[in-house]
Amino acid sequence: MSIYCCCFLMTTPLALTLLLLTPLTQSHQFQYQTDEQFHEELVVRPLAGDHVNTYFQFTTRWHYGSQSNLYHTQLTPRVIAEILQTYDVKELHIGLTQGLWRYESWGYPIVEATGGAELWAWFSSPNLTNSSVNKQWMRLANVFSGILCASLNFVDNTNSIAPKHIFRPQFMESGNQSQQFVRYATLPREIVCTENLTPWKKLLPCGSASGLATLLNSGYVHNTKYHSLGVKVRTLCDSDDSNNCIVELTQTANLVYDLKLLEQSNTDFSLRRLFGMGLNGYCELATSSKIYVQRNEQGERFQLSPQPQQELISTVGGYSVLYGVYDIQQQFEGPGARLFNIAWVGPKGNSKREQTSAPPLYAHRYLLGNGQKHGRIATEVINSHYEPLPVVLMELVPWYVHAYLHTLRICSKPQHLHEYTTSELKFNLLHYAPGKQRELPTHLEVGFMLPARSSALITIEVDYLLLKWLEYPPDANHGHYIGSAVISSQLPIGRNYTAMPPEGHLFKDSFNASRATYTLTLRTEALIVSLPTPDFSMPYNVICLACTVVALAFGPIHSVATKLIIVERQTTIPRNLLRKIVHKLSNRFSRRSAPAVAAADQQQSKQDGKDKGIPSLLEQQLDQAESKKPRDKQANM
């Protein structure tokens, strides 16, 4: 089967061109104070529907300067530094997520993530080729599989692609610009649990011994409606000075709690209620340790106790957000051990809650068709903004689902209509790499302009392949996953937008960070397809039946061939249990007393004969012998 790749770039509108070509890094020079710095931050945002979003961010920055190797570190984990140098990695993103982020009611998250495991990386070096990058990509996945105790070792060519337009690099190189390579893979079946959280916390300078990381208790983290662990590594080098380079490691934990699951009669909550304990201090190695609490929108109905030390207003894209700031280092000044807790006290009774407006752009994904042979993958993108928006959609379809490019359709409709019309949107960008069975997945990227206040439905027909019986997972009837689609766009407004700018590394860098457009990346739902599945219970039934027949046949044959048959006389044994016991006891007693009774009877008979003068048998025989002697003598004479 021949593999080909087609990429078309039509007459692209200016907005879509900016989406594809605008670099995410805008600053080429930066200041540093010390060799290594560590910052810990916590953002708490009340959401609609009695939900609370808590976002942890731990940032470590190391200015390694002109060092020839990255082995001597203090705050930065040495394994991270070695990986960057060994595998020529300039930027790395890893996400381990359980649950689904609800864009329509929760807005946009600070860091995007998809369900399961997601991994993508940028490679750059003068002598790199596609084949060498593929080898380093799989080795990199295997290394982080051991570091995070995840199933990243299953990343290979069958689930990896090289995106062309959806991702933009966020690292900066010094000197001559080398060729850049990107690889992307997703494992939607991956389950996030405690064995991933524990090694993730070990990468922190203070671990889980002190600081904000002590709040990440596994019993409370995995009891949430949505939780995501993230690792981001990138290198930032000054283009004019090759000795001015920084390694930046960012670890994130994004959680969404449902207050109804906390077994509370009201909507009041606190840090101790969410995480099971209060804050016992800050990390001694941290340059800053702060907690940001959103006070407006859904947070406006809560009263904070204690009151924040500072309040800041952030205006992004015409929308303002009020944050209360707690400096944990100031809270724990002075001697003495204590716990710090923040409580959100809501109004009593049924209070009026502010309705959350839908974000400008969101999407859904689902399957169409019936049966286990054919189907259609449908992705619906909704634009609630009053201006057209550029959209780039990327699909990664696994090899066991065969997609047909000629069936690709993009239909549109206004928001006030319920059904899609026959009118189709023209795509301005297309990249398609067909998959190959058991070797390569299908890679599709489509770019188009979505009209204002309208929806677009992107559909493509697929066939479900029949797998070999060894290729099915243990739970074959559960279905097979298709990873979520990735959607990128440029928003002209900052409504519901909370992501940090690419050139920033702290949450406070997102305050008042207004710009012409805001880069947005969305993840849709993952899909489960039901492939033709054989009856795996039939071999089990055959094995059980064969073993049962053999066991039933072997038992009687073995008994007849090895045992000796002895016929015993039937005795009249009573059937009642009590009578059986009495019968056995009487038999034993009779057997033991029979000889004694016979001897006693014989002695008694002898005694009775002597008393009555009755001659015994011996005496009678002696008399008869004596009487015979005279008769014999007479006969002889």
LINDA-V917295 format. One record per helix or strand of 2 or more residues. SS is the DSSP state (H for helix, E for strand). FROM is the first residue (numbers start at 1). TO is the last residue. If there is no record, write none. Layout:
[[SS & FROM & TO] [SS & FROM & TO]]
//
This chain:
[[E & 5 & 9] [H & 14 & 21] [E & 36 & 47] [E & 51 & 63] [H & 78 & 86] [E & 89 & 98] [H & 103 & 106] [E & 116 & 124] [H & 130 & 147] [H & 152 & 154] [H & 157 & 159] [E & 160 & 161] [E & 180 & 187] [H & 194 & 202] [H & 212 & 215] [H & 218 & 221] [E & 226 & 237] [E & 245 & 258] [H & 259 & 262] [E & 269 & 270] [H & 271 & 275] [E & 288 & 294] [H & 297 & 301] [E & 302 & 305] [E & 310 & 316] [E & 319 & 327] [H & 328 & 331] [E & 343 & 346] [E & 361 & 368] [E & 374 & 383] [E & 389 & 397] [E & 401 & 403] [H & 405 & 407] [E & 409 & 414] [E & 429 & 433] [E & 442 & 450] [E & 454 & 464] [H & 469 & 471] [H & 476 & 478] [E & 480 & 482] [E & 486 & 491] [H & 507 & 510] [E & 518 & 523] [E & 527 & 529] [H & 537 & 562] [H & 577 & 612] [H & 617 & 636]]
//
